[in-house]
Amino acid sequence: MSRKKADLSQFEQSLSELEQIVQQLEHGELSLDQALQQFERGITLARHSQQLLQGAEQKVQLLMQQQQQESLLPFDAEQGD
């Protein structure tokens, strides 16, 4: 699996687990100790997801900078023959 797919998979798994944690906390059926453990896990997942998003954002910014630096040459139909 490529790194991009692995990062996307990690992000999706983290997001899914975060959604489950939020549902558990919203239902209020956890003990205080369990709720604190889930909250801590949620914070860890959120931070990890944020790091993945920042990495993706940096890649996009680099690509946009590279695109701006490239100069386009005018198309000359006569050269193509």
Buried (B, 14 or more C-beta within 10 A) or exposed (E): EEEEEEBBEEBEEBBEBBEEBEEBBEEEEBEEEEBEEBEEEBEEBBEBBEEBEEEBEEEEEEEEEEEEEEEEEEEEEEEEE
